[in-house]
Amino acid sequence: MGDTLRALYQQMGLSPAVIDLGERTGEKLSERFRRIDRRAEYNQMKVLQAMRECRVNAGHFASSTGYGYNDDGRDTLEQVYAKVFGCEDALVRAQLTCGTHALHVALSAILRPGDELLSPVGKPYDTLEEVIGIRESACSLKEFGISYRQVELLPDGSFDCEGIRQAMRPNTRMVTIQRSKGYDSRPTLSVDRIGELIHFIKEIRPDVICMVDNCYGEFVEEREPSQVGADMIVGSLIKNPGGGLAPVGGYIAGRKELIEKCAYRLTSPGLGKEVGASLGLNQTFFQGFFMAPVVTAGALKAAIFAANIFEELGFGVIPDGSVSRHDIIQAVELKSPEALIAFCEGIQAAAPVDSYVSPEPWAMPGYDSDVIMAAGAFVQGSSIELSADGPLRPPYTVFFQGGLTWNHGRFGILMALQRMVDKGLVDV
Ligand SMILES: *Cc1c(COP(=O)(O)O)cnc(C)c1O
């Protein structure tokens, strides 16, 4: 590292010992990072080629208002998504307000009263509990007469094939598979494993519709679940595929007849994809998707970097420093409330926005303990930007993800460590 950079890091608050640990860890990971760059190169070409094939041009950046009829940019963007994800069609809209909303639209477009939804990979993401009606909520699927069943993963993380076979009922209409572990402790599923699971399910019941919650997984591998048999994949634009630029939005990609139903559910029967003004967001959505493979690669490097640093310092990390990755979330067991708070303070202090504020633990709806969150993001709540949070209860696990650039992710992690060092919570 050059002297000027070292001096700047010190001016920004890093001690020589923390800077050196960062250097050593980075060098140790160089071969692995090279492979991540190669994958990003492949995914970048995949997106570029789709944009070339769809003849994206400046006219597609025009805005529409009102009904949004004949919005060629919006329609072309959806074609680009469909091509990249290997699907027949896609719905990519600002009117899909977040990932949970996109998942709800996809579920309620397909399921009818009397149908059953099956999760063969255990409990879904927290917000889905109210969508499905696992936790009571007005307007849940349960209120509309749709039942739900789940089969846990086996203790070693493998699929409970016998349990899944038994759980498939005549009225099982749809299967939901969450790719990322989210904030759970099970392993994240690789695209290969999702493919095996879908193959197994379709052998029992070829007509069951398999949806994958793809949040945090896009561009981490060279293929998406839609390329190994998923009928629909769903995600949020303020995570990986928005590339950090999309200010809002969600997507659903999959088989044409299913996407048509999703569009009817999102807007209205009879209207479908025809309406939905793009409100000036087309260019940002195209550009964000174009950037997404490289942004995701940076976030992935930051997660691996953190796993290796904190593992070396004796903390439990999930996933560990050496395993292959299938999403961008990293968990670190910090073992004390002081360490969790210090970590989040460091992430916040490293942010480009709101770096001068200090995060505080607070009661949050849906949690039984206080939660601390650090996010100094350009887009509110964006988790492709560097962000961290954790509930204040043992083992004081921080979940963190994102980083629009690898340089920023790396600095954020070192600042988090520095705060812990400054408070005497760890020695480097
Ligand atoms: C983030 C996330 C969601 C929900 O997305 P929101 O945009 O927060 O509503 C659903 N599933 C998984 C696995 C996620 O990571």
The ligand as an SDF file (V2000), in Angstrom:
LIG
                    3D

 15 15  0  0  0  0  0  0  0  0999 V2000
  -35.1140   -8.8180    1.4200 C   0  0  0  0  0  0  0  0  0  0  0  0
  -35.7760  -10.1290    1.2720 C   0  0  0  0  0  0  0  0  0  0  0  0
  -37.1560  -10.2280    1.0780 C   0  0  0  0  0  0  0  0  0  0  0  0
  -38.0880   -9.0510    1.1530 C   0  0  0  0  0  0  0  0  0  0  0  0
  -37.6980   -7.9700    0.4330 O   0  0  0  0  0  0  0  0  0  0  0  0
  -38.1020   -6.4740    0.8880 P   0  0  0  0  0  0  0  0  0  0  0  0
  -37.6730   -5.6820   -0.2640 O   0  0  0  0  0  0  0  0  0  0  0  0
  -37.3510   -6.1830    2.1420 O   0  0  0  0  0  0  0  0  0  0  0  0
  -39.5720   -6.4660    1.0850 O   0  0  0  0  0  0  0  0  0  0  0  0
  -37.6860  -11.4800    0.8910 C   0  0  0  0  0  0  0  0  0  0  0  0
  -36.9060  -12.5680    0.9010 N   0  0  0  0  0  0  0  0  0  0  0  0
  -35.5820  -12.5120    1.1030 C   0  0  0  0  0  0  0  0  0  0  0  0
  -34.7710  -13.7680    1.1040 C   0  0  0  0  0  0  0  0  0  0  0  0
  -34.9750  -11.2910    1.2830 C   0  0  0  0  0  0  0  0  0  0  0  0
  -33.6640  -11.2410    1.4800 O   0  0  0  0  0  0  0  0  0  0  0  0
  1  2  1  0
  2  3  1  0
  2 14  2  0
  3  4  1  0
  3 10  2  0
  4  5  1  0
  5  6  1  0
  6  7  2  0
  6  8  1  0
  6  9  1  0
 10 11  1  0
 11 12  2  0
 12 13  1  0
 12 14  1  0
 14 15  1  0
M  END
$$$$
